[in-house]
Amino acid sequence: MTITITAFERSPDGGKGLARDTRVRWALEEVGQPYEVRLLSFAEMKGPHHLAIHPFGQIPTYEEGSLSLFETGSIVFHLAEQHAGLLPKDRDARARAITWMFAALNTVEPPILELSTAKIFESDKSWSEERLPLVKDRVRARLDKLSAHLGVADWLDGAFSVGDLLMVSVLLRLRMSGILDEYQNLAAYVARGEARPAYIRAFAAQLAINAPAV
């Protein structure tokens, strides 16, 4: 059965790999599964057809036969469970990899998204200058702990796993802020993720959509 995912017709980030379909593309490339992409305008994302798949009118979604999924964590976890390459065979290591998935999305990503919101949507507010340092401190509090755990290791728990895929995807959102550069081991960790052939293919596919017409 053909796998179809949805993505922005024109990504707000201009193809820098921050749109969440990049995470799903990366997972599909890691497990060697071909896929098709249905591009959506912002209007189409709020239309009845897409809302029937994603109740909140966002991207990406995943369709395979009678199965429809939304939320990147759910989609990536499904792929990791169905195909070899993203979850360890050892039971305990597998459970730890899944734990790191949740840590990426539930512990590390929220303050990073809060920082993005503060810089993009709240910069014109009278209280923005006072609030922004507090938001950055919350991000650093998470990164302090993550950096201490990673230490000099290449990946979070032994071999590369679905936990690393999502954690790298989350940390990439910090690149423009400069905060990631404050943590040498985390910056190197993200660079290792970006150097994986599967990520390179996923990034190129996302970038191609947003390339200006010649």
C-alpha positions in Angstrom: 0.0 0.0 0.0 1.2 3.5 -0.9 2.1 5.8 2.0 0.9 9.4 1.6 1.9 12.2 3.8 0.8 15.8 3.7 3.0 18.9 3.8 2.7 22.7 3.3 2.3 23.8 -0.3 4.7 26.6 0.8 6.4 26.1 4.1 6.5 29.1 6.4 10.2 28.4 7.0 11.1 28.4 3.3 12.3 24.8 3.3 14.8 25.0 6.2 13.6 21.6 7.6 11.6 23.0 10.5 8.2 22.1 9.2 7.0 18.9 11.0 6.7 16.9 7.8 10.5 16.8 7.7 10.4 14.6 10.8 8.1 12.1 9.1 10.1 12.2 5.9 13.3 11.5 7.9 11.7 8.5 9.6 10.5 7.1 6.3 13.9 7.5 4.8 15.5 5.8 7.9 13.3 2.7 7.5 13.5 2.7 3.7 9.8 3.2 2.9 8.8 5.1 -0.3 6.1 7.7 0.1 4.1 10.2 -1.8 3.3 13.8 -0.6 0.0 15.7 -1.0 0.7 19.4 -0.7 -1.8 21.6 0.9 -2.5 25.3 1.0 -3.5 26.9 4.3 -7.1 27.1 3.0 -7.1 23.3 2.2 -5.7 22.5 5.6 -8.9 23.9 7.1 -11.2 22.2 4.6 -13.5 19.3 5.4 -11.4 16.6 3.7 -8.3 17.4 5.6 -10.1 18.0 8.9 -11.5 14.4 8.6 -7.9 13.2 8.8 -6.4 15.9 11.1 -9.1 17.4 13.4 -6.9 20.4 14.2 -6.2 21.3 10.5 -2.4 20.9 10.6 0.3 19.0 8.8 1.6 16.4 8.5 -0.8 13.5 8.2 -0.1 9.9 7.3 -2.3 7.6 5.2 -1.7 4.0 4.3 -4.6 1.9 3.2 -7.4 2.3 5.7 -5.1 3.9 8.3 -4.9 7.6 8.9 -2.7 9.2 11.5 -1.8 12.7 12.6 0.7 14.1 15.1 4.4 13.5 14.3 5.1 11.6 17.5 2.3 9.1 16.6 3.4 8.8 13.0 7.1 8.3 13.7 6.3 5.8 16.5 4.1 3.8 14.1 6.9 3.7 11.5 9.4 2.7 14.1 7.2 -0.2 15.3 6.4 -1.4 11.8 9.9 -1.3 10.3 13.4 -2.1 11.5 15.9 0.6 12.0 14.6 3.0 14.6 13.9 0.9 17.7 16.4 -1.5 19.4 15.5 -5.2 19.6 16.4 -5.4 23.3 13.3 -4.8 25.4 14.8 -2.4 27.9 16.7 -0.4 25.2 13.5 -0.2 23.2 11.6 1.2 26.2 14.3 3.8 26.8 14.2 4.9 23.1 10.4 5.4 23.4 11.0 7.3 26.6 13.3 9.7 24.8 10.6 10.2 22.2 8.3 11.5 24.9 11.1 13.5 26.4 11.8 15.3 23.1 8.1 16.2 22.5 6.8 16.7 26.0 9.8 18.1 28.0 12.3 19.7 25.6 10.1 21.0 22.8 7.5 23.1 24.8 9.9 25.7 26.0 11.5 25.9 22.6 8.1 26.5 21.0 7.4 29.1 23.6 10.6 30.9 22.6 9.6 30.8 18.9 6.2 32.2 19.9 7.8 35.0 22.0 10.1 36.0 19.2 7.7 35.8 16.2 4.3 36.7 17.6 5.0 38.7 20.8 8.0 40.9 19.9 5.7 43.9 19.5 4.3 43.7 23.0 5.3 46.2 25.6 6.3 43.4 28.0 8.3 41.4 25.4 11.8 42.6 26.4 11.2 41.6 30.0 9.7 38.2 29.2 12.1 37.0 26.6 15.1 36.4 29.0 12.8 34.3 31.2 11.7 32.2 28.2 15.3 31.7 27.2 16.2 30.7 30.7 13.5 28.0 30.6 15.0 26.6 27.4 18.5 26.6 28.9 17.3 24.8 32.0 16.2 21.9 29.7 19.4 22.0 27.7 21.6 22.0 30.8 20.1 18.7 31.8 20.1 17.2 28.3 23.7 18.2 27.7 24.7 16.6 31.0 23.0 13.4 30.1 24.5 13.2 26.6 28.1 14.0 27.8 30.5 12.8 25.1 28.2 10.1 23.7 27.1 10.2 20.1 23.5 9.4 20.8 21.2 9.5 23.8 21.2 5.8 24.6 23.6 3.7 22.6 22.8 3.5 18.9 20.8 6.0 17.0 17.1 5.5 17.6 13.7 7.1 17.1 14.4 9.1 20.3 17.4 10.8 18.7 15.4 11.5 15.5 12.8 13.4 17.4 15.2 15.1 19.7 17.4 16.4 16.9 14.3 17.6 15.1 13.3 19.5 18.2 16.7 21.1 18.8 17.0 22.2 15.2 14.4 24.9 16.0 17.0 26.6 18.2 19.6 27.1 15.6 18.7 30.7 14.7 18.5 31.7 18.3 22.1 31.0 19.0 21.3 29.1 22.2 22.3 25.8 20.8 25.8 27.0 20.2 26.2 27.5 23.9 26.2 23.7 24.3 29.1 22.3 22.2 28.0 18.6 22.7 24.4 19.3 21.7 25.4 21.3 18.6 27.6 18.4 17.6 24.8 16.0 18.3 22.5 17.9 16.0 25.2 18.0 13.3 25.5 14.2 13.5 21.8 13.9 13.0 21.8 16.2 10.0 24.8 14.3 8.5 22.8 11.0 8.4 22.0 10.1 4.7 18.3 9.6 5.6 18.1 13.2 7.0 19.9 14.6 4.0 17.4 13.0 1.6 14.4 14.2 3.8 15.8 17.7 3.9 16.4 17.8 0.2 12.8 16.6 -0.5 11.4 19.3 1.8 13.6 22.0 0.3 12.7 21.1 -3.3 9.0 22.0 -2.7 10.0 25.5 -1.6 12.7 26.1 -4.3 11.8 29.2 -6.4 10.7 28.5 -9.9 13.3 29.0 -12.6 
